[in-house]
Amino acid sequence: MVAITQTTPATAAVAVPASPDAASSGRASVPPPSIPPTPAEKQADPQVTEQRLAEAVRAGNAALAGKNEHLSFGYEKRLNLLYVQIRDNRTGEVIREIPSKDFIRHALAMKESIGLILDKKG
């Protein structure tokens, strides 16, 4: 796992717009984000993309500075997965991990066992 850490506040408020049907259904409707990849991104070199990801994570961490807690963003290369840890600055204790280390460990084990079943030899 690659861990890139920096301090950040652990709370943020987000406004969610409601659709006209939200009042009748009791649920808010939020359209999914739709950002199509650019032609350059479609043909991007994986190494360059990984470098851009690391730079973006560092920039995001640097932009989020806090006092009592900090977020640690990391990347699990074998699963192509970003993860977040919330830590207490005073004790260094991990308050929360998203996704958890157990989830990552189980996902790696499942990926390996599926690979053993599906890999062809010869």
N, CA and C atoms as an extended XYZ file, in Angstrom:
366
Properties=species:S:1:pos:R:3:atomname:S:1:resname:S:1:resid:I:1 pbc="F F F"
N         0.833       -1.173        0.000 N   MET     1
C         0.000        0.000        0.000 CA  MET     1
C         0.879        1.237        0.000 C   MET     1
N         0.465        2.237       -0.728 N   VAL     2
C         1.144        3.514       -0.768 CA  VAL     2
C         0.362        4.462        0.123 C   VAL     2
N         0.985        5.034        1.126 N   ALA     3
C         0.282        5.947        2.028 CA  ALA     3
C         0.836        7.347        1.870 C   ALA     3
N        -0.052        8.289        1.644 N   ILE     4
C         0.314        9.685        1.521 CA  ILE     4
C        -0.538       10.419        2.545 C   ILE     4
N         0.097       11.071        3.522 N   THR     5
C        -0.683       11.653        4.607 CA  THR     5
C        -0.488       13.149        4.717 C   THR     5
N        -1.510       13.806        5.243 N   GLN     6
C        -1.493       15.236        5.526 CA  GLN     6
C        -2.679       15.511        6.427 C   GLN     6
N        -2.635       16.582        7.190 N   THR     7
C        -3.737       16.871        8.097 CA  THR     7
C        -4.895       17.520        7.366 C   THR     7
N        -6.119       17.273        7.876 N   THR     8
C        -7.322       17.851        7.295 CA  THR     8
C        -8.463       17.803        8.284 C   THR     8
N        -9.434       18.691        8.189 N   PRO     9
C       -10.609       18.566        9.048 CA  PRO     9
C       -11.421       17.350        8.647 C   PRO     9
N       -12.007       16.691        9.617 N   ALA    10
C       -12.749       15.468        9.334 CA  ALA    10
C       -14.228       15.721        9.101 C   ALA    10
N       -14.686       16.960        9.152 N   THR    11
C       -16.099       17.237        8.941 CA  THR    11
C       -16.272       18.218        7.803 C   THR    11
N       -17.351       18.046        7.060 N   ALA    12
C       -17.684       18.962        5.975 CA  ALA    12
C       -19.180       18.900        5.743 C   ALA    12
N       -19.786       20.024        5.402 N   ALA    13
C       -21.221       20.067        5.132 CA  ALA    13
C       -21.433       20.076        3.631 C   ALA    13
N       -22.394       19.299        3.171 N   VAL    14
C       -22.703       19.207        1.753 CA  VAL    14
C       -24.194       19.426        1.580 C   VAL    14
N       -24.583       20.337        0.690 N   ALA    15
C       -25.997       20.569        0.408 CA  ALA    15
C       -26.434       19.628       -0.699 C   ALA    15
N       -27.569       18.962       -0.511 N   VAL    16
C       -28.078       18.015       -1.496 CA  VAL    16
C       -29.378       18.565       -2.055 C   VAL    16
N       -29.427       18.876       -3.371 N   PRO    17
C       -30.668       19.390       -3.943 CA  PRO    17
C       -31.711       18.283       -4.020 C   PRO    17
N       -32.950       18.634       -3.758 N   ALA    18
C       -34.045       17.664       -3.813 CA  ALA    18
C       -34.773       17.809       -5.135 C   ALA    18
N       -35.267       16.705       -5.677 N   SER    19
C       -36.039       16.736       -6.908 CA  SER    19
C       -37.491       17.041       -6.576 C   SER    19
N       -38.318       17.403       -7.573 N   PRO    20
C       -39.734       17.638       -7.295 CA  PRO    20
C       -40.425       16.398       -6.739 C   PRO    20
N       -39.961       15.215       -7.124 N   ASP    21
C       -40.556       13.973       -6.635 CA  ASP    21
C       -40.095       13.630       -5.228 C   ASP    21
N       -39.095       14.327       -4.716 N   ALA    22
C       -38.530       13.986       -3.413 CA  ALA    22
C       -39.544       14.151       -2.299 C   ALA    22
N       -40.397       15.174       -2.403 N   ALA    23
C       -41.388       15.393       -1.347 CA  ALA    23
C       -42.383       14.247       -1.287 C   ALA    23
N       -42.783       13.727       -2.444 N   SER    24
C       -43.771       12.646       -2.445 CA  SER    24
C       -43.161       11.306       -2.063 C   SER    24
N       -41.909       11.076       -2.420 N   SER    25
C       -41.296        9.788       -2.111 CA  SER    25
C       -40.596        9.786       -0.762 C   SER    25
N       -40.307       10.966       -0.225 N   GLY    26
C       -39.600       11.045        1.043 CA  GLY    26
C       -38.094       10.893        0.895 C   GLY    26
N       -37.604       10.868       -0.341 N   ARG    27
C       -36.169       10.711       -0.582 CA  ARG    27
C       -35.663       11.834       -1.475 C   ARG    27
N       -34.434       12.219       -1.263 N   ALA    28
C       -33.805       13.222       -2.120 CA  ALA    28
C       -33.202       12.515       -3.319 C   ALA    28
N       -33.292       13.147       -4.472 N   SER    29
C       -32.742       12.571       -5.691 CA  SER    29
C       -31.500       13.349       -6.081 C   SER    29
N       -30.397       12.653       -6.180 N   VAL    30
C       -29.134       13.281       -6.549 CA  VAL    30
C       -28.647       12.609       -7.817 C   VAL    30
N       -28.502       13.376       -8.904 N   PRO    31
C       -28.019       12.753      -10.135 CA  PRO    31
C       -26.563       12.338       -9.988 C   PRO    31
N       -26.183       11.201      -10.576 N   PRO    32
C       -24.786       10.771      -10.482 CA  PRO    32
C       -23.896       11.714      -11.276 C   PRO    32
N       -22.660       11.912      -10.829 N   PRO    33
C       -21.755       12.776      -11.577 CA  PRO    33
C       -21.435       12.152      -12.923 C   PRO    33
N       -21.381       12.984      -13.935 N   SER    34
C       -21.112       12.492      -15.279 CA  SER    34
C       -19.987       13.311      -15.882 C   SER    34
N       -18.780       12.786      -15.781 N   ILE    35
C       -17.615       13.452      -16.350 CA  ILE    35
C       -16.950       12.461      -17.293 C   ILE    35
N       -17.217       12.593      -18.589 N   PRO    36
C       -16.614       11.646      -19.530 CA  PRO    36
C       -15.109       11.867      -19.629 C   PRO    36
N       -14.358       10.788      -19.815 N   PRO    37
C       -12.905       10.939      -19.943 CA  PRO    37
C       -12.550       11.649      -21.242 C   PRO    37
N       -11.499       12.436      -21.198 N   THR    38
C       -11.026       13.114      -22.395 CA  THR    38
C       -10.301       12.096      -23.277 C   THR    38
N       -10.153       12.390      -24.564 N   PRO    39
C        -9.413       11.460      -25.433 CA  PRO    39
C        -8.003       11.180      -24.918 C   PRO    39
N        -7.366       12.191      -24.331 N   ALA    40
C        -6.016       11.989      -23.789 CA  ALA    40
C        -6.047       11.017      -22.620 C   ALA    40
N        -7.096       11.092      -21.782 N   GLU    41
C        -7.207       10.176      -20.647 CA  GLU    41
C        -7.486        8.754      -21.109 C   GLU    41
N        -8.240        8.601      -22.200 N   LYS    42
C        -8.541        7.264      -22.719 CA  LYS    42
C        -7.274        6.560      -23.196 C   LYS    42
N        -6.329        7.330      -23.726 N   GLN    43
C        -5.103        6.754      -24.264 CA  GLN    43
C        -3.916        6.990      -23.338 C   GLN    43
N        -4.165        7.324      -22.087 N   ALA    44
C        -3.095        7.685      -21.158 CA  ALA    44
C        -2.208        6.496      -20.829 C   ALA    44
N        -0.942        6.791      -20.677 N   ASP    45
C         0.039        5.806      -20.241 CA  ASP    45
C        -0.233        5.486      -18.768 C   ASP    45
N        -0.329        4.194      -18.376 N   PRO    46
C        -0.632        3.856      -16.981 CA  PRO    46
C         0.351        4.463      -15.983 C   PRO    46
N         1.624        4.554      -16.329 N   GLN    47
C         2.614        5.126      -15.418 CA  GLN    47
C         2.342        6.606      -15.198 C   GLN    47
N         2.020        7.320      -16.271 N   VAL    48
C         1.716        8.743      -16.153 CA  VAL    48
C         0.455        8.923      -15.323 C   VAL    48
N        -0.548        8.077      -15.537 N   THR    49
C        -1.789        8.159      -14.781 CA  THR    49
C        -1.522        7.920      -13.302 C   THR    49
N        -0.681        6.959      -12.970 N   GLU    50
C        -0.342        6.686      -11.573 CA  GLU    50
C         0.382        7.881      -10.952 C   GLU    50
N         1.261        8.519      -11.714 N   GLN    51
C         1.950        9.712      -11.217 CA  GLN    51
C         0.953       10.834      -10.970 C   GLN    51
N         0.001       11.010      -11.889 N   ARG    52
C        -1.013       12.058      -11.723 CA  ARG    52
C        -1.879       11.769      -10.510 C   ARG    52
N        -2.187       10.488      -10.271 N   LEU    53
C        -2.978       10.117       -9.099 CA  LEU    53
C        -2.229       10.477       -7.821 C   LEU    53
N        -0.950       10.125       -7.759 N   ALA    54
C        -0.148       10.438       -6.574 CA  ALA    54
C        -0.066       11.949       -6.356 C   ALA    54
N         0.103       12.712       -7.443 N   GLU    55
C         0.151       14.173       -7.327 CA  GLU    55
C        -1.187       14.727       -6.846 C   GLU    55
N        -2.291       14.179       -7.358 N   ALA    56
C        -3.619       14.642       -6.948 CA  ALA    56
C        -3.871       14.337       -5.478 C   ALA    56
N        -3.442       13.157       -5.029 N   VAL    57
C        -3.610       12.800       -3.617 CA  VAL    57
C        -2.796       13.745       -2.741 C   VAL    57
N        -1.555       14.019       -3.129 N   ARG    58
C        -0.720       14.955       -2.358 CA  ARG    58
C        -1.351       16.355       -2.317 C   ARG    58
N        -1.843       16.810       -3.473 N   ALA    59
C        -2.458       18.138       -3.526 CA  ALA    59
C        -3.718       18.186       -2.668 C   ALA    59
N        -4.527       17.133       -2.709 N   GLY    60
C        -5.729       17.075       -1.878 CA  GLY    60
C        -5.393       17.082       -0.405 C   GLY    60
N        -4.391       16.314       -0.028 N   ASN    61
C        -3.959       16.293        1.373 CA  ASN    61
C        -3.447       17.665        1.809 C   ASN    61
N        -2.680       18.319        0.953 N   ALA    62
C        -2.126       19.628        1.301 CA  ALA    62
C        -3.226       20.678        1.434 C   ALA    62
N        -4.291       20.540        0.644 N   ALA    63
C        -5.379       21.519        0.684 CA  ALA    63
C        -6.247       21.368        1.924 C   ALA    63
N        -6.194       20.215        2.572 N   LEU    64
C        -7.060       19.937        3.718 CA  LEU    64
C        -6.240       19.920        5.007 C   LEU    64
N        -6.091       21.061        5.629 N   ALA    65
C        -5.316       21.138        6.875 CA  ALA    65
C        -6.260       21.294        8.062 C   ALA    65
N        -6.022       20.568        9.161 N   GLY    66
C        -6.904       20.614       10.320 CA  GLY    66
C        -6.135       20.662       11.623 C   GLY    66
N        -6.851       20.527       12.746 N   LYS    67
C        -6.228       20.644       14.058 CA  LYS    67
C        -6.217       19.334       14.832 C   LYS    67
N        -7.381       18.754       15.096 N   ASN    68
C        -7.440       17.590       15.981 CA  ASN    68
C        -7.375       16.256       15.247 C   ASN    68
N        -7.903       16.199       14.056 N   GLU    69
C        -7.851       14.972       13.279 CA  GLU    69
C        -7.208       15.264       11.929 C   GLU    69
N        -6.726       14.228       11.300 N   HIS    70
C        -6.266       14.400        9.929 CA  HIS    70
C        -6.651       13.186        9.110 C   HIS    70
N        -6.806       13.427        7.824 N   LEU    71
C        -7.121       12.364        6.884 CA  LEU    71
C        -5.837       11.915        6.223 C   LEU    71
N        -5.697       10.619        6.073 N   SER    72
C        -4.586       10.049        5.329 CA  SER    72
C        -5.187        9.368        4.117 C   SER    72
N        -4.827        9.834        2.940 N   PHE    73
C        -5.280        9.199        1.718 CA  PHE    73
C        -4.196        8.231        1.269 C   PHE    73
N        -4.609        7.083        0.800 N   GLY    74
C        -3.657        6.098        0.315 CA  GLY    74
C        -4.202        5.369       -0.893 C   GLY    74
N        -3.360        4.568       -1.505 N   TYR    75
C        -3.723        3.845       -2.720 CA  TYR    75
C        -3.210        2.417       -2.606 C   TYR    75
N        -4.114        1.454       -2.760 N   GLU    76
C        -3.754        0.034       -2.775 CA  GLU    76
C        -3.625       -0.367       -4.241 C   GLU    76
N        -2.376       -0.500       -4.688 N   LYS    77
C        -2.088       -0.720       -6.100 CA  LYS    77
C        -2.648       -2.048       -6.615 C   LYS    77
N        -2.567       -3.106       -5.800 N   ARG    78
C        -3.010       -4.428       -6.262 CA  ARG    78
C        -4.507       -4.481       -6.525 C   ARG    78
N        -5.281       -3.604       -5.873 N   LEU    79
C        -6.732       -3.570       -6.067 CA  LEU    79
C        -7.186       -2.335       -6.840 C   LEU    79
N        -6.251       -1.425       -7.165 N   ASN    80
C        -6.595       -0.162       -7.803 CA  ASN    80
C        -7.652        0.556       -6.966 C   ASN    80
N        -7.347        0.739       -5.666 N   LEU    81
C        -8.323        1.213       -4.698 CA  LEU    81
C        -7.748        2.345       -3.853 C   LEU    81
N        -8.486        3.442       -3.770 N   LEU    82
C        -8.130        4.523       -2.855 CA  LEU    82
C        -8.756        4.239       -1.505 C   LEU    82
N        -8.048        4.592       -0.422 N   TYR    83
C        -8.609        4.428        0.912 CA  TYR    83
C        -8.290        5.664        1.744 C   TYR    83
N        -9.048        5.835        2.832 N   VAL    84
C        -8.902        6.995        3.708 CA  VAL    84
C        -8.790        6.511        5.142 C   VAL    84
N        -7.888        7.104        5.902 N   GLN    85
C        -7.795        6.865        7.343 CA  GLN    85
C        -7.989        8.197        8.050 C   GLN    85
N        -8.804        8.196        9.103 N   ILE    86
C        -8.970        9.375        9.950 CA  ILE    86
C        -8.206        9.094       11.232 C   ILE    86
N        -7.237        9.952       11.558 N   ARG    87
C        -6.377        9.748       12.726 CA  ARG    87
C        -6.487       10.919       13.691 C   ARG    87
N        -6.301       10.623       14.965 N   ASP    88
C        -6.231       11.645       16.006 CA  ASP    88
C        -4.807       12.187       16.007 C   ASP    88
N        -4.650       13.498       15.860 N   ASN    89
C        -3.308       14.103       15.812 CA  ASN    89
C        -2.542       13.939       17.110 C   ASN    89
N        -3.239       13.960       18.235 N   ARG    90
C        -2.549       13.888       19.521 CA  ARG    90
C        -2.012       12.496       19.811 C   ARG    90
N        -2.806       11.463       19.537 N   THR    91
C        -2.405       10.101       19.887 CA  THR    91
C        -1.892        9.305       18.695 C   THR    91
N        -2.231        9.727       17.475 N   GLY    92
C        -1.866        8.966       16.291 CA  GLY    92
C        -2.783        7.781       16.052 C   GLY    92
N        -3.790        7.614       16.912 N   GLU    93
C        -4.722        6.490       16.821 CA  GLU    93
C        -5.606        6.634       15.582 C   GLU    93
N        -5.818        5.510       14.883 N   VAL    94
C        -6.723        5.494       13.741 CA  VAL    94
C        -8.146        5.471       14.280 C   VAL    94
N        -8.918        6.507       13.958 N   ILE    95
C       -10.300        6.604       14.401 CA  ILE    95
C       -11.210        5.822       13.462 C   ILE    95
N       -10.954        5.917       12.157 N   ARG    96
C       -11.798        5.246       11.171 CA  ARG    96
C       -10.998        5.010        9.907 C   ARG    96
N       -11.274        3.896        9.234 N   GLU    97
C       -10.666        3.583        7.942 CA  GLU    97
C       -11.781        3.300        6.953 C   GLU    97
N       -11.662        3.856        5.754 N   ILE    98
C       -12.672        3.656        4.725 CA  ILE    98
C       -11.962        3.310        3.426 C   ILE    98
N       -12.102        2.128        2.868 N   PRO    99
C       -12.618        0.923        3.491 CA  PRO    99
C       -11.639        0.415        4.545 C   PRO    99
N       -12.109       -0.496        5.371 N   SER   100
C       -11.301       -0.998        6.484 CA  SER   100
C       -10.161       -1.885        5.987 C   SER   100
N        -9.144       -2.075        6.848 N   LYS   101
C        -8.038       -2.972        6.502 CA  LYS   101
C        -8.547       -4.392        6.288 C   LYS   101
N        -9.547       -4.797        7.084 N   ASP   102
C       -10.124       -6.134        6.911 CA  ASP   102
C       -10.736       -6.282        5.526 C   ASP   102
N       -11.462       -5.261        5.068 N   PHE   103
C       -12.062       -5.310        3.737 CA  PHE   103
C       -10.978       -5.456        2.675 C   PHE   103
N        -9.920       -4.660        2.787 N   ILE   104
C        -8.835       -4.719        1.807 CA  ILE   104
C        -8.172       -6.088        1.834 C   ILE   104
N        -7.926       -6.620        3.041 N   ARG   105
C        -7.303       -7.938        3.174 CA  ARG   105
C        -8.181       -9.015        2.535 C   ARG   105
N        -9.491       -8.978        2.805 N   HIS   106
C       -10.405       -9.972        2.229 CA  HIS   106
C       -10.510       -9.818        0.711 C   HIS   106
N       -10.537       -8.586        0.223 N   ALA   107
C       -10.605       -8.361       -1.221 CA  ALA   107
C        -9.363       -8.911       -1.915 C   ALA   107
N        -8.192       -8.727       -1.307 N   LEU   108
C        -6.960       -9.282       -1.878 CA  LEU   108
C        -6.996      -10.806       -1.881 C   LEU   108
N        -7.485      -11.399       -0.790 N   ALA   109
C        -7.580      -12.861       -0.713 CA  ALA   109
C        -8.548      -13.392       -1.760 C   ALA   109
N        -9.682      -12.714       -1.942 N   MET   110
C       -10.657      -13.150       -2.950 CA  MET   110
C       -10.077      -13.019       -4.350 C   MET   110
N        -9.390      -11.923       -4.603 N   LYS   111
C        -8.788      -11.720       -5.921 CA  LYS   111
C        -7.776      -12.819       -6.211 C   LYS   111
N        -6.978      -13.172       -5.204 N   GLU   112
C        -5.982      -14.224       -5.378 CA  GLU   112
C        -6.642      -15.578       -5.616 C   GLU   112
N        -7.665      -15.913       -4.834 N   SER   113
C        -8.309      -17.223       -4.998 CA  SER   113
C        -9.071      -17.303       -6.314 C   SER   113
N        -9.680      -16.214       -6.761 N   ILE   114
C       -10.344      -16.221       -8.064 CA  ILE   114
C        -9.304      -16.406       -9.157 C   ILE   114
N        -8.150      -15.764       -8.997 N   GLY   115
C        -7.075      -15.917       -9.970 CA  GLY   115
C        -6.571      -17.347      -10.039 C   GLY   115
N        -6.498      -18.037       -8.889 N   LEU   116
C        -6.054      -19.430       -8.876 CA  LEU   116
C        -7.046      -20.323       -9.606 C   LEU   116
N        -8.325      -20.023       -9.482 N   ILE   117
C        -9.362      -20.836      -10.123 CA  ILE   117
C        -9.411      -20.582      -11.621 C   ILE   117
N        -9.295      -19.324      -12.039 N   LEU   118
C        -9.513      -18.965      -13.436 CA  LEU   118
C        -8.258      -18.936      -14.295 C   LEU   118
N        -7.078      -18.884      -13.697 N   ASP   119
C        -5.851      -18.838      -14.488 CA  ASP   119
C        -5.672      -20.134      -15.263 C   ASP   119
N        -5.298      -19.989      -16.537 N   LYS   120
C        -5.045      -21.155      -17.383 CA  LYS   120
C        -3.543      -21.327      -17.536 C   LYS   120
N        -3.108      -22.569      -17.583 N   LYS   121
C        -1.691      -22.859      -17.785 CA  LYS   121
C        -1.516      -23.519      -19.145 C   LYS   121
N        -0.410      -23.155      -19.789 N   GLY   122
C        -0.045      -23.798      -21.022 CA  GLY   122
C        -0.665      -23.181      -22.177 C   GLY   122
